[in-house]
Amino acid sequence: MAALTSVQKAIQILKCIQENQEKGLRLVDVCALLQLEKPTALRLLKQLLQEQLVTRHARTRKYYLGDYCHQLSQIVTTHSSLSNRYSPLLKRISARTEDASFLVVIQDLDTLCIAREVGSYPIQALAIPVGNRQPIGVGAGGLAMLSDFDQDLCRHYLLANRARFLKYKSLTLEAMTMRIEKARKKGYAVIGSHAVNRVTGVGVSLKSKEGEIIGGISVAALDNRMTQKRQENVAQIIKEEIAAFLDR
C-alpha cells in the first residue's frame, strides 16, 4: 500500500477532530487515533493552525475545528439554501427554453455554480457542473452580474482577473469590456466558446425585490442552436420567469 501524502494525513486529522469536536483532541490523542508519529502530527497541526482550519484551547491544549472551517460550513449552508430556493425557478426556465439552466454566485474573484437544471431538447449543453468555479465573466451568468455592477466594482473584478482571462482562449480585457458594454445596452449577457467549446450562454442577473444582486442565471446551448434571435427569446424568458418568481 502506498504511503499517505502530507495532504492526506492533514485531511485525516481534520476528519478526526471533526468527529471528536465536542470533547476536543490532544496531540497524543491524534497520534493514537491515526497512528501518526508525534513530530509528523505536530507539524501538520501547526500548519492547520496557521490556516485557521483548527484551533487549540489555551488551557487544555485540545484541538478543535477552526474559524475557517466554520466559515466554510456557513458558505455551504447558504449555498444549499439558495439552491433549494431557486431550483423551481431554474426548472421553469429549462422547461420553457428546453435547454440547461444554471445559477451561479460570486465567491472571491470567481463564480460558483450552485444549481443546474436540464431541459428536454435532445442535445443538452451541460456547460458546467454544480461546484464549478471560474473567473467571473467567463460565463454568461457572471458576465451579466458584471454588467449590473457599478463601474468601480466591475473594474476591480476585471483587473484582478485579467491574467486569468487569457487562459480562456485569450479572452482579453478589451474583449471583456466590449461584452459588458453590449450586455448593459441589451439588458442581458452573451458569451460563447470560451469556457466550453461550441457552446453559447445567455445570462441575466438574479436580483432580489430590493434590487440586490443575488447571482446570475444563464441558459446554454450549442452555438448553432443559440442564434441571435434565440438569444433574445431566451433572455426574455429568463427575465419573465425571474419576475414571476419574485411576485409569488
N, C-alpha and C positions, 0 to 999 in steps of 0.2 A: 504494500500500500504506500502510495506517495506521501511524503511528509507534508503537513499543513503549512501553508504560507502564513506570513505575519498577518495579512489581512483576514484570512480565515480564522486565525486564532483570536484576533480582536473582535470579530463578529461573534464568535463563540462566547467570549467574555461578556459582550453586551447582552446576548440572549440569556446567559446565566444570571446576570444581575437583574434583568427584567423579570425572570421567573422568581426571583427572591427579593423583589422590590420592597415589600412590606418590612421585612426584617433587616435587609441590607446584608452585604457580604464583606468580610475582612479579606486581606490579601491571602492569608493561609486557607481561607475557605475557597477562594477562586482557584488556588493551586491544587487543592484536594479534589474539588469537583471536576476540574478539567484536566487533571494530571499534567499540569504545567510546572516547569522549573520556576523557582521564585524570581530569579533575575529576568526571565522572559515575561512573566506575568506583570512584574513591576514596571518593566519598560513599556509594555503595551498599555497598562493602566495610566501611566504618566502621559502618554500620547492622547489617550481618550480624554483625560482631564483637560489637556491643553485645548482640545477641540470642543469642550463643554458637552461631550457625549456622556460623561459620567461625572459625578461629584462625590466628594468624600467628607463625611461628618468629622468636624474638628476634634470632638471628644472621643467618640467611639472608633474613629478611623475606618468606619464601614463605608463601602461604596454603594451608591445608588445611581439611577439614571439621571443624567444632567439636564440642564436647561434646554440644550439644543434638541434633545430627544423629545422633550415636552412640546417644543415649538413645532417639530415635525408632526407630532401627533395632532396638534391643533390644525395644522395645514391639511392633513389627510381628512380630518373630521369635517372641516369647512368645505373642501372639495367634494367630499362624498355627499354632503348636504346639497350643494349646488347641483351636482349631477342628478340627484334624485328629484330635485325640484324642477329642473328644466328638461328632464328626459321626455315628458309628454310633449313639450314644445318641439323638440327635435323629431319626435315621431310624426307630428303633424306636418312638419316641413318636408320630411322624407316621403311621407305619403303623397303629398301634392306634387313634389318635384320628381319623384321616383328615383332620386339619387341619394347618395350618402350625405349625411349632415354631421357637423362637428361643433362642439363647444370647447373653446379654449379660454384660459385665463392667464393673466400675467404672473410670472414667477421670476423675480430678479430681472434679467435682461431678456428673458425668453417668454414664449407662450407655452403653456402646458395643456395638452388635450385631456379633458376630464370626462368627456362623454362623446359617444358616436352612435348614430343610427344608420341602418341600411335601408335603401329603397327597394323598389320592385323591378326596376329596369334590369334586363338580363346581364348587362355588364356594369358592375359597380366599381367606381374608382375609390377604393378604400385607402385614401392617400396617407393617412397617419393613424396609428393605433392609439388607444387610450394609454396615457402615460408618456407619450412622445413629447419631447421638448425641442424647440428650435428657436433661433433668434426671432424676436418679434418683428413681423413684417414680411418674413419669408412665406408665410401662409396668408390666405385671404382674410381669415378672422383677425389675425394680428395686424394686418395692413389696414383693415377697417378701423381698428382701435387707434392706430397711429394717426389716421386722418381726422379723428374726432378729438384728439388731444390738442391742447394749446401749442403754439409754435415752439415754446421753450422746452416743454416736456418731450415733444416729438423729436426735436433736435437732439436732446440728450440721448434718447434711445438710438437714434441713427448714428451718432458719433461713437457711442460706446460699442456698437455692433459693427462698425464699418469694416474692420478686418475680417470678421466672421462672415459677413455677407458674401465676400469674394469666394468662399468655398461652395456657394450655391450657383454654379455656372457663371462665375464672375459677376455677380449681382452688385453693381457699383452703387455708391452713394447717390450719384446723379440719377441713375435709373430708379432707385427707391423714391427719391424726391419727386420725380416725374409721376410715378404711380400714385403717390399720396395726393398730389395736386389733382390728378384725374378723379381720385376717389372723393375728394372734397366737392368737386363740381357735380359728380354724378349722384352722390349720396350712397355709394356702395363701392367696394374694392374688388378688383380683378387681378389675379396673378396666376401665371401658368408655367409649368415645366421647370420650375426651379427646385422645389422640394422633392417633387416626384415627376419623372419624365412623362410627357404626353398627357398630363392632367392639368386642367384649369379649374381654379376655385373662385367662387364669388362669395364675398364676405360682407357682413353688416354688423355693426356694434350692437351688443345687447346692453340696453340701459334700463335702469330702474325707472319707476314713475317720476322720481325726482330728478332724473337726468344723469344719475351716476353711472359710469361705465362699469359693468359687471364683468364683461368678457366679450368674446367675438364669436359669432355663429357663421359658419360657412357651409356651402354645398359644393361638392367636387364631382366632376365628370370628365371623361376623355375629351381631349381637345376638339375632335371632330363633332362631338355632340354639343359642346358648350359654345355655340355660335354667339355672335353679338346679340342677336335678338333673344336667344335663350338666356343669356346673361341678364338682360333687362327683366325678363319674366321671373327668373329665379330670385333676383334681388327683391322684386315686388312681392313675391310670395313670402320670403323671409320677413320682410317688414310687416306685411299683413298679419302673419301668424304671431309675431312678437307683440304687435298692438293688441290683438285679440287675447293673447295670453295675459298681458298686463291688465286688461279690463275685467278679467274674471274676479 
